[in-house]
Amino acid sequence: MYRFCRLIPAILATGVLFAQSLPAPQFEVASVKPSPPGAPEQMSIGVHVDGARVSCSYLSLRDYIRMAYRVKDYQIVAPEWVGTERYEIAATLPPGGTREQVPDMIRMLLADRFQLKAHQEKKDFPVYALVVDKGGLKIRESPLDTDADGLKKDPVNVTASGSRNGVSLNLGHGSFFTFADNKLEAKKLTMTSLAETMARFVDRPIVDMTGLTGTYDLVLNFTEDDYRAMLIRSAINAGVVLPPQARQAMEAASGDSLFTAIQTAGLKLERRKEPLDVLVIDRAEKTPSEN
């Protein structure tokens, strides 16, 4: 969704070569507080970076960790509450700060306000590998609505919404997906984003192994039972506690229509086991320290 880079300079001084890491960038001012309770029928979340202003609304600590450490959701090993407790961040970039540095600034903020500590390790995962089917790709490339230079300069404005009727995510520049009315409609998504999108609705990570670098449009249609099961799965993956009846309905669905639908696009999901990097959360405080 975003491309961010870390700054690790090598400094040459007085004829001696030595490496030195500059201090990690930090927000000039930052407020962190628990989110107000969301409306029962619908909730909206978002990340906005406009000029020097940064605002994040109704995101779980897990969301912030994913952003700060540049990992995917399935790579985070953490207590259950990390995915359910939600927080608001309002911050200001320091002079000369860039939006590419925002993840590093959030990382510093998490360490300061939540006393977050973590380490990395390897773990074998059952995954779905997203690959091009043997018959070839059956969808056409659809470039984003602005040029590469515009993508770098435009403000970040990513919003998501969801209710019992479906979910949607707007990535800007014409890129979005909606999951409603027994179908998933994607516009101008990369294969990596498509894999991450579909992973919200299934029982294991989806890893993009297509090798495709463009953005694409597609529509995937599902049976009513599978659609309902996928919607329930997305709620579970988001940390929503559901009654036993919902889980029973999810388990009763076959899930076959997802595999059939993805093949109509000339793609395929293959069950595999892959060693992946994971981030283990060693410590995190549920209540952030005072602003």
N, C-alpha and C positions, 0 to 999 in steps of 0.2 A: 504494500500500500504506500509506503514511504521509503525513500532511500536516505539513510543517515550515515555519517562517517565519524570516526573517532580521531582525535588529534593526538598523535604520538610522535613528536618531532625528534630528529637527531641534530645535535648542536655541535658545530665545529668551532673550537676556541683555542687560541694560543698554540696552534699547531697540534693539539691533542684532540682526538675524536672520542667523544663520549656521548652516551644516550641519556636524555633527561626528559621526563614527562612533565609537561606543563600542568599547573593546577587545573583540576576538573572545573568546567564552567558551572556557575550557579546563577539562579534567578536573582535579580536585584531585590525584588520583593515577592513574597509568596504567601498565600493564605490557603490552608487546608482544613476542611471541615466535613463532617458527615453529611451525606445528601439527605434532603427531606424525603419523607415517604413518598413513593411514586403512586400515581393513580392506579387503581386496581385493574381497569380495563385497558389502559395504554400507558406506555412510558417511552420517553425519548432520551437518548444519550448523545453526546457529541464531544468533539475535540475541535477547537478553533484556535488558529494562530493568525493574528492579523496585526501586522506591524510588530510593535513590541509587546502587545497584549497576548497572553496565553490563557485560555479558559477551557476547562474540562468538566463536564457535567455528568453526574450519575454513572460514574465508572467504578468498577470494583477494584480493590487493591490488586487483584490478579491482572486486570486490564493494564494498570499502570506498570506492573512488573514486566508484562509482555512488551510494552512500549519501551521501557527504560533499558531492558536487557536485550532487546531485539530478538526475542524468541517467540515461538508459537505457543498457543494455549496448552497443547498436550505435552510440551517440554517443561512445564512448571510442576514441580512436586511441592505441595504446600498444604497446610491445614484447610479444612473445608470452608471455614469462615472467610478466607482470603478471596473466595469467589462470590461471596454473598453480601458482605459489607461494602457499601458504596460511599464514595467521597467526591467532594467538589474541590477543584484547584483553580485559583485565580492568581496569576503571576505576571511579572513584568521581566522582559529580557534585559540584561545589562547593556550598557553602551557597547556597540560592536557585536552583540550577540546575534546569532543567526538561528533560523528555525531548524537547520540541520543539527544544531546543538541541543535542541529541546529534550531528546531522550536522555542525554547525559545529565542535563540539569534536573530532570525528574528523578533520575537515579540518585543523585546527591540529595534531593529532597526526601526521597523515601528513607535513605540512611539516616537523615537528620530527624525527621518528624515521626517515623515509624520504627526507628532503630532496626531497620531491615538489614539482615545479614544472610548471605547465600553462598553456595559453592556449586561448581559444575561437575558432572560425572556422565558416564555413558550408560545407556539402558536399552535393552532390546525391546522393540515395540512391534506388535502386530499392526500392520498398516494396510491401507489400500494404495497401490501405486497407480496414479493416473497416467496412462500411456495412450499413444495413438493406435487405434485399432488397425488390424492388418489390411482392411479395405481402404485406409487413408482417411484423412480429415474431411468432414462433410460440412463444415461451417467456414464462412469467409472472414478474413481479417477486417476489422473496422477501427481505423485509427482514432485516437482521442480528438476532442474538439478544439485543441490548441496545440501549438508547436512546443518543442522541448524547452525553448527559452521561456515561453509563457508558463510552463509547468513549474519552472524554478522560481519565477517571480510572483506568481499569484498567491494570495493568502491560502493557508490550509483551512478547509472548511468541510469536515467530514461529519455527517450526521447519520444516525440510525434511529429507527422507531420499530415498535412491535406491539402486538396485541394478540388476543386469541384468534384473530382473523388472519394473521400472517406477520411477516417481518420484512423490512427493507433497509438497505444501506446505500447512501449516496456518497460516492467517492469524489465527486466533482469532475468537471471536464467531460460530462456525458457518460461517465462510468458509474454504473450502479447495478444492484440486483434486487429483485423482489421475490418473495416466496409466499404466494397466496393463490387461492382458487385452484388448488391441486396442481400447481406448476411452479417451476423456478424460471424466471426470466432474467437473463443477464445481458447487459449492454457494455461493450467496450471493456471487458475484463481480460486481464492476463490469465494464463493457465495457472500460475501460482495463486492468484486471487480466487480463481474458480475452485481450485483444490481446497483452499482455506474456507471458502463459502460453503461448499458441500460438506466439509468436515463438521460443520455446526449441526448437521442433521443425521449423522451416522454414529456408529459405536466405536470407531477407531480413527486415528489420524489419516488424512489423505495427503500423499506426497506427490508433488508434480514431477513426473519423470518423462514429460513429453518432449522436452528440448525446444518447445516453441516459445518465441519471444514477443510475439505480437499481441494485440488485444482483439477480442472476438465478441460477437453477438450470438446468443443461442437461447432456445426455449426447451425446457425439459418437462414433460408431462408425466404425472404419477397417478396411480389409482387413488381413490378417496381414502382407503384404509392406510396405504403407505404414506400418503401425504400427512394424514393425521398423526401417524406414528413418528414421522420425521419432525413434525412440529413439537411433539412431546419431547423427543430426543433433544431438540435445540434448547428447550426450556431446562431440561436436566443438565445439559452441558453448560448452561449459563448459571447454574447454581440454584435454580428455582426448586423448592420442595413441593412435590406433587403427591396427590393421594394414590393409594395402591391401585385404584381402578384405572388411572391414567397409564401406569406402568404395564398393567395387564393388557390394555388396548395396544400399547406399543409392541409388546412381545408377541401379540397375536398376529400382527401384520407380517407379510412375507418379506417385504423389502425388495422383491424382484423387480418392481417397476423402475427403481433407481438405476439398476444395471442395464435394463432394457433402454431406458430413456437416454442414458449417456452414450449408448452405442449409436443412436440416431444422429449424434453429432460427429461420429467417426472416432469416438474416444472409448476407452475401456478402463474399468477398475479391476486390478488384479490383487488378490490377497497375497501378501508377503510378510516377512519378518525382517526388520531392519534395525541395526544399532544406531541410535540417535542420541545427540547430546541433550541432557536435561539439566535444569536449574533447580537445585534443592534449596528451599527456603529454610534456613536454620533458626531464624528468629524474626518475628514481626509483631509489633504492638498493635492491638485492635483500635486503641484510642490514640490519635496523633497528638504530639506535644503541642503546646500553645503556639499560636502564630506570632 
